[in-house]
Amino acid sequence: MLLTEKRDYKLYVDIRQGEGEEESPRNLTELSFSNLELLHEIVMSSLPQQRLPGDDCQKRRYELAYRIYLLEMALEVQKDTLKKSGRIAHLDSSEKSLIHYYLGTALTKMIARRLFQTDYLTHLSAIRQADGRYLNSPGSNRNDMIGAKLTENGYRVWSVKGRSQNSRNAMKIGCREVCDFQAISGGKPEIQAVCMTYYDGGYLNAAVQIPGKSYLEKSRQVSVDFERKSYLRAYYQCVPVVFQGRRKAELSQR
């Protein structure tokens, strides 16, 4: 797979709401996107842990090139669908997990934007509080992302799960994680969702689960607070200089 090659792909997204007897019927949605859109999401989902300053272009360039290279190695194309590549078969489980996470993060951003009208989506750990400290997720090893719409003040919370195969346990963990957030900047989250990417028969798929009441009742009742400008600063800081200008203009015209 070559992400700079101009072509279109498609991905099937299984969207479900609730759990147990309250779970809604399966809603399988076909999502079509271009190589340029996928590159954009890789860029905009980068650098959550490192928190590199926006003017450190050289380090950002290296990290971005690394992520793109890994995903190009991990995927191959059959007609317009994406498949798991045999080029990463020799890697150990920890190396594959990192690739799956990068892929899951990029596609979660795309799914949130295209199917749930979430214009912004950034890692919680990249947002600064009023006292200058970064926000922390409740618990360890969390992959929480905070989303928002361009013209509204409310927020959404997403949990990212990138896996090699469909994992019900991973979805359950994600449901508990997003339901921990009872308030974001003084308001109830508009959407609490888990997005997992995985392979089925070698083909890349995605599933979105919106948890039901039972998860909310068992949540940790966590609240996070930050200013809107801090949130937007964290989001736009993900745009390295190398991707600004013409490519950004092209994306705005799509």
C-alpha positions in Angstrom: 0.0 0.0 0.0 1.2 3.5 -0.9 -0.6 6.3 0.9 0.6 8.9 -1.5 -1.0 7.0 -4.4 -4.3 8.7 -5.4 -7.1 6.2 -5.0 -10.3 5.5 -3.0 -10.9 2.8 -0.4 -14.0 1.5 1.5 -14.4 0.3 5.0 -17.4 -1.4 6.6 -18.4 0.0 10.1 -20.7 -2.0 12.4 -22.5 0.5 14.6 -24.4 -0.7 17.7 -26.0 0.9 20.7 -26.8 -0.5 24.2 -26.0 -4.0 25.4 -27.7 -7.2 26.2 -31.4 -7.3 25.4 -31.4 -3.5 24.8 -28.8 -3.7 22.1 -29.9 -2.1 18.8 -29.9 -4.2 15.6 -26.7 -4.3 13.6 -26.2 -1.3 11.4 -23.5 -2.0 8.8 -22.4 1.2 7.1 -20.1 1.4 4.1 -17.6 4.3 4.5 -15.7 5.4 1.4 -12.6 7.6 1.7 -9.5 8.6 -0.3 -5.8 8.2 0.4 -5.7 12.0 1.1 -8.4 11.7 3.8 -6.5 8.8 5.5 -3.3 10.7 5.4 -5.0 13.7 7.0 -6.4 11.6 9.8 -2.9 10.1 10.5 -1.5 13.6 10.8 -4.3 14.9 13.0 -4.2 11.9 15.4 -0.4 12.0 16.0 1.7 13.0 19.0 -0.6 12.3 22.0 2.0 11.1 24.4 5.1 13.0 23.2 3.4 16.4 23.4 6.1 18.0 21.2 5.9 21.7 20.9 4.3 23.0 17.7 7.5 24.6 16.4 9.6 21.4 16.7 9.1 20.6 13.1 12.0 18.1 12.6 10.9 15.7 15.4 7.3 15.9 14.2 8.5 15.1 10.6 10.3 12.0 11.8 7.4 10.8 13.9 4.8 11.4 11.2 7.0 9.6 8.5 7.3 6.7 11.0 3.6 6.3 11.4 2.9 6.5 7.7 5.6 4.0 7.0 4.1 1.5 9.5 0.6 1.7 8.1 1.9 1.4 4.6 3.7 -1.8 5.7 0.7 -3.1 7.6 -1.9 -2.8 4.8 -2.4 -3.9 1.2 -5.2 -3.2 -1.2 -7.4 -5.6 -3.0 -9.6 -3.6 -5.4 -10.9 -0.9 -3.1 -10.7 -2.8 0.2 -7.9 -2.9 2.7 -6.3 -6.1 3.9 -3.8 -7.2 6.5 -0.3 -7.4 4.8 2.0 -10.3 5.2 4.9 -7.9 5.5 4.4 -7.5 9.3 3.9 -11.3 10.0 7.4 -11.6 11.4 6.9 -8.8 14.0 6.2 -9.7 17.6 2.9 -9.1 19.4 4.0 -5.8 21.0 5.2 -4.3 17.6 1.9 -5.4 16.0 -0.1 -3.9 18.8 1.5 -0.5 18.2 0.6 -0.6 14.5 -2.9 -1.6 15.3 -3.2 1.3 17.8 -2.0 3.8 15.2 -4.4 2.5 12.6 -7.3 2.5 15.1 -6.6 6.1 16.1 -6.6 7.4 12.6 -9.8 5.5 11.6 -11.6 6.5 14.8 -11.0 10.1 13.9 -12.4 9.5 10.4 -15.4 7.6 11.6 -16.2 10.2 14.3 -15.9 13.0 11.7 -17.8 11.3 8.8 -20.5 9.3 10.6 -21.0 11.3 13.8 -20.3 14.9 12.7 -17.4 15.3 15.1 -15.3 18.1 13.6 -12.5 18.0 16.1 -11.1 14.9 18.0 -7.9 15.0 20.0 -6.3 13.0 22.8 -7.3 13.9 26.3 -3.7 13.9 27.4 -2.8 16.7 24.9 -5.2 19.2 26.5 -4.0 21.6 29.2 -6.0 22.7 32.2 -6.2 26.3 33.4 -3.2 25.6 35.8 -1.1 24.5 32.8 -1.0 20.8 33.7 -2.2 18.2 31.1 -5.4 16.4 31.7 -5.1 12.8 32.9 -7.5 9.9 32.1 -9.0 8.0 35.1 -7.0 4.9 35.4 -3.9 3.8 33.5 -3.2 2.7 29.9 -6.2 4.7 28.6 -6.7 5.9 25.0 -9.5 8.4 25.6 -10.1 11.1 23.0 -12.3 14.3 23.3 -14.4 15.4 20.4 -16.4 18.5 19.5 -18.4 20.1 16.7 -17.2 23.2 15.0 -20.2 25.4 15.8 -21.3 24.0 19.2 -19.8 24.0 22.7 -20.6 20.4 23.7 -18.1 17.6 23.8 -18.0 13.9 22.9 -15.7 11.2 24.4 -14.3 8.3 22.3 -12.2 5.3 23.3 -9.8 3.9 20.7 -9.3 0.1 20.3 -7.0 -1.2 17.6 -7.0 -5.0 17.5 -5.9 -7.8 15.2 -9.3 -9.5 15.6 -12.8 -8.7 16.9 -12.6 -8.5 20.7 -15.8 -8.3 22.8 -13.7 -7.9 25.9 -11.9 -4.8 24.4 -15.3 -3.3 23.6 -16.5 -3.9 27.2 -13.4 -2.2 28.6 -13.9 0.7 26.2 -17.6 1.1 27.3 -16.5 1.3 30.9 -13.9 3.8 30.1 -16.1 6.3 28.1 -18.9 6.0 30.7 -16.5 7.2 33.4 -16.8 10.7 32.0 -20.0 12.2 33.5 -19.1 15.8 32.8 -16.8 17.6 30.4 -16.3 21.3 31.0 -19.6 21.5 32.9 -21.8 19.5 30.5 -22.8 15.9 30.0 -21.0 14.3 27.0 -23.1 14.4 23.9 -21.7 11.1 22.7 -19.8 8.3 24.5 -18.6 5.7 22.1 -15.9 3.0 21.5 -14.4 2.5 18.1 -12.4 -0.7 17.4 -10.6 -1.6 14.2 -9.9 -5.3 13.5 -9.4 -7.9 10.7 -12.1 -10.3 9.7 -10.9 -12.9 7.2 -7.9 -10.7 6.6 -10.0 -7.7 5.7 -10.0 -4.5 7.7 -13.2 -3.7 9.5 -14.4 -1.3 12.2 -17.1 -1.5 15.0 -18.6 1.3 17.0 -20.4 0.6 20.3 -22.4 3.2 22.2 -22.9 1.8 25.7 -26.2 1.5 27.5 -27.4 2.4 31.0 -25.8 -0.4 32.9 -22.3 0.9 32.1 -23.3 4.4 33.1 -24.6 3.1 36.5 -21.2 1.5 37.2 -19.1 4.4 36.1 -16.5 6.3 38.2 -18.3 9.6 37.9 -15.3 11.5 36.6 -15.4 15.2 35.5 -12.8 17.0 33.5 -12.6 20.8 33.0 -10.7 22.9 30.5 -11.2 26.1 28.4 -12.3 25.9 24.8 -9.2 27.6 23.6 -7.0 25.0 25.3 -8.9 22.3 23.6 -8.6 23.9 20.1 -4.9 24.6 20.7 -4.3 20.9 21.4 -6.1 20.0 18.3 -4.4 22.4 15.9 -1.0 21.7 17.4 -1.2 18.3 15.6 -0.8 20.0 12.2 2.9 20.0 11.3 4.1 22.8 8.9 4.9 20.2 6.2 1.2 19.4 5.8 -0.2 23.0 5.9 -0.9 25.1 2.8 -1.9 23.4 -0.4 -2.9 20.0 1.0 -5.0 21.6 3.8 -6.7 23.7 1.1 -7.4 20.6 -1.0 -9.0 18.9 2.0 -11.3 21.9 2.7 -12.6 21.6 -0.8 -13.7 18.0 -0.5 
